[in-house]
Amino acid sequence: MKFGMQPPNSGPFATPEFITELAELGDQLGYDSLQVTDHIIIPAEIRSRYPYNATGVMAAHPENDYYEPISLLAYLIGRTRRIRLGTSVLILPYRNPILAAKQLACMDQLSGGRIVLGVGVGWMEEEFRILGSPPFAERGAVTDEYIQTFRRIWREGTTALTGRYTSAPEIGVNPRPAQPGGIPIIVGGITRPAIRRAARLGDGWQPFKLTPDELIAGLNYLRAQAQRSGRDLSGFTISLRLSLRMTREPAERRPDEEPWKTLVGPARDVLTHLRTYRDLGVTEVVFDFRTCRPEEMRETLRLCAEQIIPAFRG
């Protein structure tokens, strides 16, 4: 099983110095990937429901910094040496797909083939409207087409585009990515349309903070969809996003640390949970540290590298 980490690119701890420190630390400690989140603007009033916690309210606030992921990863290419750099997830309808494909391909070349792309359709209707993105109601179809546009540009370099949302005469969009066949695309989301998209178009699926029972249901649906389309899932990535706060002694959960969705405590407790997910078919876990203070993030990164990652290697 592989292990990824997510430095805070939004909120009160999202400073250039701290993001850089955690990225360099994760690189040195042997984490497989570093993945950052995506919002371009945070409206003062949000009526859309945040789908990934019980309150339905996103933690980010308009007055907080929120570092744009493509810009941030381009910077972190030069501050790291071996760790893979990615998004969890990039909201595809927010960006011109030709420009985004070009930016990502250049980053992959400059990093020596270290980019991985997590993609999603987005949930905040206000952000779509303010950015002038394609209609919110059509975001699924837009995302499908943009994924196919990325693949075509990355594999062909010179191509014509004839989609519903993107069209162009024959154009050159080079360089192509360093990775043969293009940058891996991991589809994020826990809805049935997201799972169908992963089965049809993705190199992997990234669910967000599912309990084992929830994950089993999602994996069963994924496999059924793959079988229906005749797709072999060999080599397909199952990348689970979780929160982590490691301690040296048993610790009480904080109010926002939901069981299974946030792993809390010493190594023996964390290992028990992770082995359950591994046995269900998870091939990668990407940890954020949303309930940690800065020193707790540093400690958690080190403890995980020392006591968790080696248990799943070799």
Residue pairs with C-beta under 8 A, 6 or more apart in sequence:
1 274
1 278
1 282
1 283
1 284
1 285
1 312
2 32
2 33
2 283
2 284
2 285
3 31
3 32
3 33
3 284
3 285
3 286
3 287
3 304
3 308
3 309
3 312
4 31
4 32
4 33
4 34
4 35
4 84
4 86
4 88
4 239
4 284
4 285
4 286
4 287
5 22
5 26
5 31
5 33
5 34
5 35
5 286
5 287
5 288
5 289
5 301
6 34
6 35
6 36
6 37
6 88
6 286
6 287
6 288
6 289
7 18
7 19
7 22
7 23
7 26
7 34
7 36
7 297
8 14
8 18
8 19
8 22
8 288
8 289
8 290
8 297
9 19
9 36
9 37
9 66
9 67
9 69
9 72
10 37
10 39
10 60
10 64
10 65
10 66
10 67
11 59
11 60
11 64
11 65
12 64
13 294
13 297
14 64
14 65
14 66
14 67
15 65
18 294
19 67
19 72
19 76
20 76
20 79
22 297
22 298
22 301
23 34
23 76
23 79
23 80
23 83
24 79
24 80
25 298
25 301
25 302
26 34
26 83
26 301
27 34
27 80
27 81
27 82
27 83
29 301
29 302
29 305
30 305
30 309
31 83
31 301
31 305
31 309
32 83
32 84
32 284
33 83
33 84
33 85
33 86
33 116
33 284
33 286
34 76
34 80
34 83
34 84
34 85
34 86
35 85
35 86
35 87
35 88
35 116
35 118
35 286
36 67
36 69
36 72
36 73
36 86
36 87
36 88
37 69
37 87
37 88
37 89
38 68
38 69
38 87
38 89
38 90
38 91
38 94
38 120
39 60
39 66
39 91
39 124
39 127
40 66
40 68
40 94
40 127
40 131
41 127
41 130
41 131
42 60
42 61
42 62
42 64
42 66
43 62
43 124
43 126
43 127
43 130
44 62
45 126
46 58
46 124
46 126
47 125
47 126
48 123
48 124
48 125
48 126
49 56
49 123
50 56
50 57
50 58
50 123
51 123
51 190
52 208
52 209
53 256
53 258
54 258
58 124
59 290
60 66
69 87
69 90
70 90
70 100
70 103
70 104
70 107
73 85
73 86
73 87
73 107
73 115
74 103
74 107
74 110
76 85
77 85
77 107
77 110
77 111
77 114
80 114
82 114
83 114
84 114
84 115
84 116
85 107
85 111
85 114
85 115
85 116
86 115
86 116
86 117
86 118
86 186
87 117
87 118
87 119
88 118
88 188
88 206
88 241
88 286
89 118
89 119
89 120
89 186
89 188
89 189
89 206
90 100
90 117
90 118
90 119
90 120
91 119
91 120
91 121
91 122
91 127
92 100
92 119
92 120
92 121
92 142
92 143
92 146
92 147
93 121
93 122
93 128
93 133
93 134
93 139
93 142
93 143
93 146
94 122
94 127
94 128
94 131
94 133
97 145
97 146
97 149
97 150
97 165
97 166
98 149
98 153
98 161
98 166
98 168
98 171
98 173
100 146
100 150
101 149
101 150
101 153
101 154
101 173
102 153
102 173
104 115
104 117
104 150
104 177
104 183
105 153
105 154
105 173
105 174
105 175
105 176
105 177
105 183
106 175
107 115
108 114
108 115
108 177
108 178
108 179
108 183
109 175
109 177
109 178
111 178
112 178
113 177
113 178
113 179
115 177
115 179
115 183
116 183
116 184
116 186
117 150
117 183
117 184
117 185
117 186
118 185
118 186
118 187
118 188
118 206
118 239
119 143
119 146
119 147
119 185
119 186
119 187
119 188
119 202
120 143
120 187
120 188
120 189
120 194
121 139
121 140
121 142
121 143
121 189
121 193
121 194
122 128
122 136
122 139
125 136
127 133
128 134
128 135
128 136
128 139
129 136
133 139
134 142
134 165
140 193
140 197
141 164
141 165
142 165
143 197
144 197
144 200
144 201
145 163
145 164
145 165
145 166
146 165
146 166
147 185
147 197
147 201
147 202
148 163
148 201
149 161
149 163
149 166
150 182
150 183
150 185
151 182
151 185
152 159
152 161
153 159
153 173
153 176
154 176
154 177
154 181
154 182
154 183
155 176
155 181
155 182
157 172
157 173
157 174
157 175
157 176
158 170
158 171
158 172
158 173
158 174
159 170
159 171
159 173
160 168
160 169
160 170
160 171
161 167
161 168
161 171
176 182
177 183
184 203
184 204
184 237
185 201
185 202
185 203
185 204
186 198
186 202
186 203
186 204
186 205
186 206
186 237
186 239
187 194
187 197
187 198
187 201
187 202
187 204
187 205
187 206
188 194
188 205
188 206
188 207
188 208
188 241
189 195
189 197
189 198
189 206
189 207
189 208
190 207
190 208
190 210
190 214
190 218
192 221
194 205
195 205
195 218
195 221
195 222
195 225
196 225
198 204
198 205
198 222
199 205
199 222
199 225
199 226
199 229
199 231
200 225
200 229
200 231
202 236
203 236
203 237
204 236
204 237
204 238
204 239
204 283
204 284
205 218
205 222
205 236
205 237
205 238
205 239
206 237
206 239
206 240
206 241
206 286
207 214
207 215
207 218
207 240
207 241
208 241
209 241
209 242
209 243
209 258
209 260
209 261
209 262
210 218
210 240
210 260
210 261
211 259
211 260
211 261
212 260
212 276
212 277
212 280
215 240
215 277
215 280
215 282
216 280
219 238
219 280
219 281
222 233
223 233
226 232
226 233
226 236
237 283
237 284
238 281
238 282
238 283
238 284
239 282
239 283
239 284
239 285
239 286
240 277
240 282
240 284
240 285
240 286
241 285
241 286
241 288
242 261
242 262
242 263
242 285
242 286
242 287
242 288
243 257
243 261
243 262
243 263
243 287
243 288
243 289
243 290
243 291
244 262
244 263
244 264
244 270
244 287
244 288
244 289
244 300
244 304
245 251
245 257
245 262
245 263
245 264
245 289
245 291
245 292
245 296
245 300
246 263
246 264
246 265
246 266
246 267
246 270
246 299
246 300
246 303
246 304
246 307
246 308
247 264
247 265
247 266
247 303
248 266
248 303
249 266
250 265
250 266
250 269
251 264
251 265
251 266
253 259
253 262
253 264
254 264
254 291
256 262
256 290
256 291
257 264
257 291
260 273
262 290
262 291
263 269
263 270
263 273
263 274
264 291
267 303
267 307
267 308
270 304
270 308
271 307
271 308
271 311
274 285
274 308
274 312
277 285
278 312
287 300
287 304
289 296
289 297
289 300
289 301
292 300
